[in-house]
Each structure stands twice: as structure tokens, then as C-alpha cells.
């Protein structure tokens, strides 16, 4: 599978598109003004310990305090030892070194861990641990043990800590592994020394920027090209790659054409589609994707697809195509948490199994961890996808100021009847000579046309004049009653 990385730079924003087989599969966006903090290491101060929730709030210098659960507190335990209650581990005012696991999302603060991990290209260093783990993506047991043995031979007796061997290390040389070791040991030494002198809350270590993280974490043997449209950033990434990821250097390429890089690959169009609620399928079917704070729902519909044999076959083919499209949309939109998929009802258990297996295969290459519960008794597929940062929609959009995020607004007739009730209420409370209604032009037009009689009847009933004034700046639901 050929993979290309497209890096688009402007001073205010960095965007990265991952293109596989000519199709955009992932989008990453980072803005220096609101950069993500996952991976950052802080010296924090415990603000509050909550024994009932077995958690604590930690001040790390952000607008909102961060959240630390007892399960994310690293303690050296022997086999069989019970987890100590959080009130016996932390006290208010205590300082502790923490690392961010999840960015602040919505109204929730960042999620923290006291188990520090430092990522290199080949290895992840765990300063507090002592074991050597291996990425689950390295499936060959013999290869796993060989990697473990090679790393053990390279480790120094003077240095403590454990490691996780990343997928990138599968074909790495001893020199490359040793370079990663030296870099990670040096980095941890600098962080540790800074923490001794620092006063909480304080940032001890900031993770790499988006461009550098792409080179370190995402580039693999499938990559054929990494195109960068900024010469200044191309040079910076080239220098970074020369020092830390030399195997990436041959794939780096400066894109100098006048035509925008994202336009050349149709990425801008894909971004607009990824923000839409409806996703059209090639067969004529479509998906409806609704994202809420608690979960995301995906509804599959046949639309204009009528099939060629029978109705069951039409449903089966639509669901198979939808499974592929859903997997791509989850990656493209970076949807996480609980996801409920409402496939079109299938009577055949065999068809259900095939569709579910197709969905599993389609999500197998997803970098985020996914779990499936299969079809529920109601015919819904329940799954989860690990969420560490905001979705694309939450990053690029905000709630509509007109509807407040509902996705709907009141009809002009509904607003008109609200105005009539409000005028009645005001007339009972205040003795004004005239009531002037200020509202959206569409609402005023309704009063002048179809609801004119209603306005006259109310004016007669309260024995007061009611005048109308159209305000073009008002939204359809907005209105004011002025007493004259």
C-alpha cells in the first residue's frame, strides 16, 4: 500500500493529510495558538483529592485543572498487591510530575498519568519501570524475542528504566536502536534535572510539533513520499530527520508549484465533506453521522440504490460498502469514544457476520485502538475508538449562533405565536400606549400577510396599538417588545 504525507504550512496553522492509494484517509491539524498538549510533562500541584471518585484535580498551569485517576498513578507494586486508595497516595498541596494522556475536550480538563513515557522513533522509554514490552503489531513471536534480546544486549547497567519496542524497530539496526537509547536517556536526564529546580505548576517538557511527530511516529515502510509546501519548514524537518530519523530523508520533498498542495490532491474538498452530516456512497446509498458529547451515531440508508437481484442483496451490498466508508470516516473525522452504527436490518446471520468482519478489517489499519461488541439485540453495532484529541469538527467548527448547536431553528409561525403571547403578558403587566415588535423580516412579513388578522384581534383585545419593525440583523428566533 503506497502512502503519501502532505504537509501544508502557514504561520497560524499546520495541516497534514495522509493519502493512501490516492485517497485521503487521515487529517491532522495543529495551531500554534491552541496546540495540543498530549505527551507534555508538567510539575503539577494537587489542588483537590476526591476519595469518593478515587481521583484528584491537578494544577498544571492551564485554564482548567487536569484530572488524575488512581488507576493512572504509577506505584511500584508486587504481584497481588492491591491498589492503594488515592487519599493515601496524594495530599492537597503536594507536587508531582505528570504527563498528559488526553487533551482537554469540551468542558473536561486534560487527563493525566504519573507514569512517564518518552517516545523515540524505535523505542518508548519508561523511566520508572523495569520491563521490556513489545508492540502488539509485531506479531511474529520469534522476531519479538530476538528484538528483546538485541535490546537487552545494548542496555547499560548504569541506566535504569524499561522500554517498549515500537513497530519501527522491527527492521532497525543495532546502531539505530543505540542512537534512540542515547537520545532518550539524555532527554530524561534533562527533564529530571529541570524538575528538581522547578516550582509547580511548571512545564518540564513539550512534545514535538506536528510535523516532527509525523516523521517520528507515522512514517513507515509503506511511505513513498512526504511533500512539504514550505521551504523554511522543509529545511527544519530535513535537519530533524537527519539527526533522529535518517531513513525518512529520501522521502522528504519540497513542493514548489504555484497550485496549492491540498488542492492538487483534492484534500480541501475532502475536508468539507468530512464536516458534513451526510456522506454519499458510490452505490447511491448514504450515511448520516451525528456527533454528540456522549457518543457518535452512524445511520446507513439505501438511498437511490435499488440493486440488481433482490431487496436482501441490495441491503447486504449497501452495508458492505458502508462498512468501508465508516472506517474511513472515523479516521478522517477522528471520531472517538462510543460509536453506535445502525446498519440496514439484515435477516441473514451470515450477512451480519460478513458485514461485521468487513468493518473489523477496514479498521485494522487504524492507529487508534478500536473494540467491537458485535450486533446488539436491536441490530446495532456497538464499538469504541480511543480518543486522545478533539475531532475534526470540534477543532474546525463551533456551535451555530442561530440554533445554538441544535441543528434546527423555530419556524416563523412558532416565533410569531411566541410574540403574540409575549405582547399579551406585557400588556397585563405594563400600561403602555403602544407595543412595538422588533423581529426578523421573515417574521414581520408573516404578520403583514397570513397572521395579520391575529395581530388585529390581539390589538383589539388589549385596546393598545401594536406596531411592527423589521430588523435585518435579528436571527429568525430573535425578537424584542418595546413599550412606548
C-alpha positions in Angstrom: 0.0 0.0 0.0 1.5 3.3 -1.1 1.2 6.2 1.4 1.9 9.9 0.9 2.1 12.6 3.6 1.2 16.1 2.6 2.3 18.9 4.9 0.7 22.3 4.4 2.2 25.2 6.4 1.0 28.7 7.2 2.3 30.7 10.2 -1.1 30.2 12.0 -1.7 26.5 11.2 -0.1 23.2 10.2 -2.2 20.6 8.3 -1.2 17.1 7.5 -3.1 14.8 5.1 -2.4 11.1 4.9 -3.1 9.8 1.4 -3.3 6.0 0.9 -3.8 4.7 -2.7 -4.7 8.2 -3.8 -7.5 8.5 -1.2 -7.3 10.9 1.8 -7.5 8.7 5.0 -6.4 11.0 7.8 -6.3 14.7 8.6 -4.2 16.3 11.4 -4.4 19.9 12.3 -2.3 21.9 14.7 -2.5 25.6 15.5 0.4 27.1 17.5 -2.0 29.3 19.4 -4.0 26.3 20.6 -1.5 23.4 20.3 -2.4 20.0 21.8 -0.6 19.0 25.0 -0.7 15.2 24.8 2.8 13.9 25.8 3.7 17.1 27.6 5.3 16.6 31.0 4.5 19.0 33.9 5.4 19.5 37.5 1.8 19.8 38.9 0.3 20.7 42.3 -2.5 18.7 43.8 -5.5 21.1 44.2 -8.1 18.6 45.4 -8.3 14.9 46.3 -11.7 13.2 45.8 -11.8 9.9 47.7 -15.3 9.1 46.5 -14.2 9.3 42.9 -10.7 7.9 43.6 -9.3 10.8 41.6 -7.6 14.2 42.0 -7.5 17.6 40.3 -4.0 18.8 39.5 -3.0 22.4 38.6 -0.5 22.2 35.7 -0.8 25.9 34.8 -3.7 25.6 32.3 -7.1 27.4 32.4 -8.8 24.3 33.8 -7.3 21.9 36.4 -6.4 18.5 35.0 -7.8 15.1 36.1 -5.8 12.3 37.6 -7.5 8.9 38.4 -6.0 6.4 40.8 -5.6 3.9 38.0 -3.2 6.3 36.3 -0.9 6.7 39.3 2.3 4.7 39.0 3.3 2.9 42.1 5.8 0.1 42.4 3.7 -3.0 43.4 4.4 -6.6 43.9 2.2 -9.2 42.3 -1.1 -9.4 44.1 -0.7 -6.1 45.9 -4.0 -4.1 46.0 -4.2 -0.6 44.6 -3.8 1.9 47.4 -6.6 4.4 47.9 -5.8 7.8 46.3 -6.1 9.6 49.7 -3.1 7.6 50.9 -1.0 8.4 47.8 -1.7 12.2 47.3 -2.4 15.1 49.6 -3.6 18.6 48.7 -0.7 21.0 48.0 1.7 18.1 47.1 3.8 18.4 43.9 4.0 15.6 41.5 5.4 15.0 38.0 2.6 14.2 35.5 2.2 13.5 31.8 -0.8 14.4 29.7 -2.7 11.4 28.3 -5.6 13.3 26.7 -6.1 16.9 25.7 -8.8 19.0 27.3 -12.0 18.1 25.4 -15.2 20.3 25.7 -15.7 21.1 29.3 -13.4 18.4 30.6 -9.8 19.1 31.7 -6.8 17.2 30.5 -6.3 13.6 31.7 -3.0 12.8 33.4 -0.8 10.0 34.4 2.2 9.8 36.7 3.8 7.1 34.7 6.2 9.0 32.4 6.9 7.7 28.9 9.3 9.3 26.4 8.8 8.3 22.7 11.7 7.9 20.3 11.4 6.5 16.8 12.3 3.0 17.7 11.7 2.9 21.4 9.5 4.3 24.2 11.4 4.9 27.4 9.7 4.2 30.8 12.0 5.8 33.4 10.1 4.4 36.4 9.6 0.9 35.0 11.9 -2.1 34.6 10.3 -4.4 32.0 10.7 -4.5 28.2 7.5 -4.6 26.3 7.0 -5.1 22.5 4.4 -3.5 20.2 1.4 -5.8 19.6 1.7 -5.1 15.9 4.9 -7.1 15.8 3.1 -10.5 15.5 5.9 -13.0 15.0 6.9 -14.5 18.4 10.4 -15.4 17.2 11.0 -11.9 16.0 9.7 -10.5 19.2 12.1 -12.5 21.3 15.0 -11.6 19.0 14.2 -7.9 19.4 14.0 -8.2 23.2 17.4 -10.0 23.2 19.1 -7.4 21.0 17.8 -4.5 23.2 18.9 -6.3 26.4 22.5 -6.5 25.0 22.5 -2.8 24.2 21.3 -1.7 27.7 23.8 -0.2 30.1 24.0 -1.5 33.7 24.2 2.1 34.9 20.9 3.2 33.4 17.6 2.2 34.9 14.1 2.1 33.4 12.2 0.0 30.9 11.3 0.2 27.3 8.5 -0.5 24.8 9.9 -1.6 21.4 7.9 0.1 18.7 6.9 -1.3 15.3 9.5 0.8 13.6 12.2 -1.2 15.4 11.3 -4.4 13.6 13.9 -3.9 10.9 16.2 -1.5 12.7 19.9 -1.9 13.1 21.8 -2.0 16.4 23.2 1.4 15.7 19.7 2.9 15.2 18.5 1.3 18.4 21.6 2.6 20.3 21.0 6.1 18.9 17.4 6.0 20.2 18.7 4.9 23.6 21.2 7.7 23.9 18.7 10.3 22.9 16.0 9.1 25.4 18.5 8.8 28.3 19.7 12.3 27.6 16.2 13.7 27.3 15.1 12.1 30.6 18.2 13.4 32.4 17.4 17.0 31.3 13.7 16.7 32.4 14.7 15.2 35.8 17.2 18.0 36.4 14.7 20.7 35.5 12.1 19.2 37.8 14.5 19.4 40.8 14.8 23.2 40.4 11.3 24.0 39.2 8.3 25.3 41.1 4.8 23.9 40.4 2.9 24.4 38.2 5.6 24.2 35.5 6.0 22.8 32.0 9.0 20.4 32.1 8.9 19.0 28.6 6.9 19.8 25.5 6.3 17.1 22.9 7.5 17.6 19.3 5.4 19.7 16.9 3.0 18.1 14.4 5.5 17.9 11.5 8.2 16.3 13.7 5.7 13.8 15.2 4.7 12.7 11.8 8.3 11.9 10.9 8.8 10.2 14.2 5.6 8.2 14.7 3.7 7.7 11.4 6.2 7.3 8.6 6.7 3.6 7.9 7.9 1.3 5.1 4.7 2.0 3.0 5.6 5.6 2.6 6.5 6.7 -0.9 6.7 10.5 -0.5 6.5 13.3 2.1 5.7 16.6 0.4 6.2 19.9 2.3 4.9 23.2 0.8 7.0 25.5 3.0 10.8 25.8 2.2 11.6 27.0 5.7 9.8 24.2 7.4 11.2 21.7 4.8 14.7 22.6 5.9 13.8 22.3 9.6 12.2 18.9 9.0 15.2 17.8 6.9 17.6 18.7 9.8 15.4 16.9 12.3 15.2 13.8 10.1 19.0 13.8 9.6 19.5 13.7 13.3 16.7 11.5 14.5 15.0 9.7 11.6 17.7 9.4 8.8 15.7 6.7 6.9 13.0 9.3 6.3 15.3 11.7 4.4 15.0 10.1 0.9 11.2 10.6 1.0 11.2 14.3 2.0 10.4 16.5 -0.9 9.8 20.3 -1.2 6.6 21.1 -3.2 7.3 24.4 -5.0 4.4 24.6 -7.5 2.0 27.6 -7.6 -1.0 25.3 -7.3 -1.8 24.7 -3.6 -0.7 21.3 -2.4 -4.0 20.3 -0.8 -5.9 21.4 -3.9 -3.7 19.2 -6.1 -4.7 16.2 -4.1 -8.4 17.3 -3.6 -7.8 17.5 0.2 -9.8 20.7 0.6 -12.9 19.1 -0.9 -12.4 16.1 1.5 -12.2 18.4 4.5 -15.6 20.0 3.5 -17.1 16.5 3.1 -15.7 15.4 6.5 -17.6 18.3 8.1 -20.9 17.4 6.5 -23.6 15.3 8.2 -24.3 13.2 5.1 -21.8 11.0 3.4 -22.8 9.7 -0.1 -21.8 6.2 -1.1 -20.9 5.3 -4.7 -23.8 2.8 -4.9 -26.3 5.6 -4.2 -26.7 4.8 -0.5 -25.6 7.2 2.2 -24.5 7.6 5.8 -25.8 10.1 8.3 -23.2 10.9 11.0 -24.3 12.7 14.2 -21.7 13.6 16.8 -22.8 14.3 20.4 -20.9 14.8 23.6 -21.6 11.3 24.8 -21.4 9.2 21.6 -21.4 9.3 17.8 -24.2 7.6 15.8 -23.9 6.4 12.2 -27.1 5.6 10.3 -26.9 3.6 7.0 -29.5 4.2 4.3 -30.0 2.6 0.8 -30.9 5.9 -0.7 -31.2 5.6 -4.5 -29.5 2.1 -4.7 -32.1 -0.4 -5.9 -29.8 -3.4 -6.6 -30.0 -5.9 -9.4 -31.4 -9.1 -7.8 -33.5 -8.7 -4.7 -34.0 -6.5 -1.7 -31.9 -8.6 0.7 -29.0 -8.4 -1.8 -29.4 -4.7 -2.1 -29.2 -4.3 1.7 -26.2 -6.6 2.0 -24.2 -4.7 -0.7 -25.1 -1.3 0.8 -24.0 -2.4 4.3 -20.7 -3.9 2.9 -19.9 -0.6 1.2 -21.0 1.4 4.3 -18.6 -0.7 6.5 -15.6 0.5 4.4 -16.9 4.1 4.3 -17.5 4.2 8.1 -14.0 3.0 8.9 -12.6 5.8 6.7 -14.8 8.4 8.2 -13.8 7.5 11.7 -10.2 8.1 10.8 -10.8 11.2 8.7 -13.0 12.9 11.3 -11.1 11.5 14.2 -14.2 10.3 15.9 -13.7 8.7 19.3 -15.5 7.3 22.3 -18.6 5.3 21.9 -19.8 4.8 18.4 -23.2 3.3 17.5 -23.7 2.1 13.9 -27.2 1.4 12.6 -26.7 -0.8 9.6 -29.8 -1.6 7.5 -31.6 -4.6 9.0 -30.3 -7.9 7.7 -32.3 -11.1 8.2 -29.4 -13.4 7.4 -27.0 -14.1 10.3 -24.4 -14.9 7.6 -24.7 -11.4 6.1 -24.4 -9.9 9.5 -21.2 -11.8 10.2 -19.7 -10.8 6.9 -20.5 -7.1 7.3 -19.1 -7.1 10.9 -15.9 -8.8 9.6 -15.6 -6.3 6.8 -15.8 -3.5 9.4 -13.1 -5.1 11.5 -10.8 -5.5 8.5 -11.4 -1.9 7.4 -10.5 -0.6 10.9 -7.5 -2.9 11.3 -5.1 -0.3 9.9 -6.5 2.4 12.3 -3.8 3.9 14.5 -6.4 4.4 17.3 -7.4 1.3 19.2 -10.9 0.0 18.4 -13.1 -2.5 20.1 -16.3 -4.1 18.9 -19.3 -5.7 20.7 -20.9 -7.0 17.6 -24.6 -6.7 16.8 -26.9 -5.9 19.7 -30.4 -7.4 20.1 -31.7 -4.3 18.4 -29.5 -4.8 15.4 -27.0 -2.1 16.3 -23.2 -2.4 16.2 -21.6 -1.0 19.3 -17.9 -0.1 19.1 -15.4 2.2 20.8 -12.4 4.1 19.3 -9.7 5.6 21.5 -10.0 9.3 21.8 -7.0 11.4 22.7 -7.8 14.7 21.0 -10.7 16.7 19.6 -12.5 15.5 16.5 -12.1 17.4 13.2 -15.5 19.1 13.6 -14.8 20.3 17.2 -11.4 21.6 16.1 -12.5 23.5 13.0 -16.1 24.4 13.9 -18.2 26.0 16.7 -21.9 25.8 17.6 -24.1 27.7 15.2 -25.0 31.1 16.8 -28.5 30.9 15.3 -29.6 27.5 16.5 -27.1 27.1 19.4 -25.9 23.7 18.0 -29.4 22.1 17.8 -29.3 21.9 14.0 -32.8 23.3 13.8 -34.5 26.7 14.3 -38.1 27.5 15.2 -40.4 28.2 12.3 -41.5 31.8 11.6 -45.0 30.8 12.7 -43.8 29.5 16.0 -41.9 32.7 16.7 -44.9 34.8 15.7 -47.1 33.0 18.2 -44.4 33.5 20.9 -44.5 37.2 20.1 -48.3 37.3 20.5 -48.1 35.6 23.9 -45.3 38.0 25.0 -47.3 41.1 24.0 -50.3 39.7 26.0 -48.1 39.2 29.0 -46.5 42.6 28.7 -50.0 44.3 28.4 -51.1 42.7 31.6 -48.1 44.0 33.5 -47.5 47.4 32.0 -49.8 50.3 30.9 -48.1 51.3 27.7 -49.7 53.3 25.0 -48.1 51.2 22.2 -46.2 47.9 21.8 -43.6 47.9 19.1 -42.5 44.5 17.9 -38.9 44.2 16.6 -38.2 40.9 14.8 -36.6 39.2 11.8 -38.0 40.4 8.4 -39.5 36.9 7.7 -41.5 37.0 10.9 -42.7 40.6 10.2 -43.8 39.5 6.7 -45.8 36.7 8.2 -47.6 39.2 10.5 -48.3 41.5 7.5 -49.7 38.6 5.4 -51.1 35.4 6.9 -51.2 36.4 10.6 -52.4 40.0 10.1 -55.8 39.1 11.5 -54.3 37.6 14.6 -52.4 40.8 15.3 -55.6 42.9 14.8 -57.5 40.7 17.2 -54.9 41.0 19.9 -54.7 44.8 19.4 -58.5 45.0 19.9 -58.4 42.7 22.9 -55.7 44.7 24.8 -57.0 48.1 23.4 -53.5 49.1 22.5 -51.7 49.8 19.2 -49.2 47.2 18.1 -46.6 48.3 15.5 -44.1 46.3 13.6 -40.4 46.9 12.8 -38.2 44.6 10.7 -34.6 44.2 12.0 -32.4 42.6 9.3 -29.7 41.8 11.9 -32.0 39.7 14.0 -32.0 35.9 13.7 -35.3 34.1 12.9 -35.8 33.3 16.6 -34.8 36.7 18.0 -37.3 39.4 18.8 -37.9 42.3 21.2 -41.1 44.1 22.5 -40.6 47.8 23.1 -43.0 49.7 25.3 -43.9 53.2 24.1 
